[in-house]
């Protein structure tokens, strides 16, 4: 597992460094801009928001900054006080959480399926096409680690106090963390005769992370749901009929697919517009892929994990972005850790399939990482 972590992180770091040296930088379309200093190109787009919050707090760009949950920038801010580049500390912090995520995923898969499946589950995650975000100054790595750790504590250790605490931290990292109550409750129900009512109360700790953040927003800005309103007010996400989202996603994907045959526009244009349009095609393909994998997951995963995963995938469909209906779906997929349990189960059953998947994933991941570090949009 350690070799998988080191090899995959080194792979994406090298790709990023080569891309920054060899490709022209696109004109940054995001605001705020990424921080200057060592490894600053790993803090593009949302990474710039986390860097800003970690150094200047939420008030510097309130209320839109409140859409980003506090645990990751809070931890990042503690490290930044030691001195050095905020991007460096963000990358280091994300890398540490990635190592934890791989450990938890391996342990869950080993108990659920076996050693071979556990190895392929970690490989599937480490070389997933958007796994370069686990290097970046993004909350993907901590959310993935805390979510997987939460279920690991309940499923492998049967320690519901630890599970509740890790789940609360996950809910303070991203709002979807509250969904961890679903697999925890199912696990408690399965072992309720041995566990007792006290462990059910520990399951109730999970929403505490979100509630604590809401309490802070209430005290600081007078609105406990400010983070939710910003999804609509600033990013334009609103509750939408999923059939409308599907139609819009298809139309935008057809247009975006045209750019996939124009690599010069994607990698050399001075504007990220081509990559933004092309992302719609990747978004739709990712959604279709997730639905197939999670459909298979209903036959091999614990029921609570399957239900949680389905909700996590479908929520972005219910709250689309106007111009990019399934925006960020390939990145959101990283946080749905049961997907990689299913992939581990499938890939362990065929050597040719597993090698083909890993090579294709790494190659696509290299291309996407090159886009990201040069201020072009991926997810």
Buried (B, 14 or more C-beta within 10 A) or exposed (E): BEEBBEEBBEBBBEBBEBBBEEBEBBEBBBEBBBBEEBBBBBBBBBBBBBBBBBBBBBEEBBBBBBBBBBBBBBBBBEBBEEEEBBBBBBBBBBBBBBBBBBBBBBBBBBEBBEEBBBBBBBBBBBBBBBBBBBBBBBBBBBBBBBBBBBBBBBBBEBBBBBBBBBBBBBBBBBBBBBBBBBBBBBBBEBBEEEBEEEBBEBBBBBBBBBBBBBEBBEEBBEBBEBBBBBBEBEBBBEEBEEEEBBEBBEEBBEEBBEBBEEEEBBBBBEEBBBBBBBBBBBBBBBBEBBBEBBEBBBEBBBBBBBBBBBBBBBEBBBBBBEEBBBBBBBBBBBBBBBBBBBBBBBBBEEEEEBEEBBEEBBEBBBBBBBBBBBBBBBB
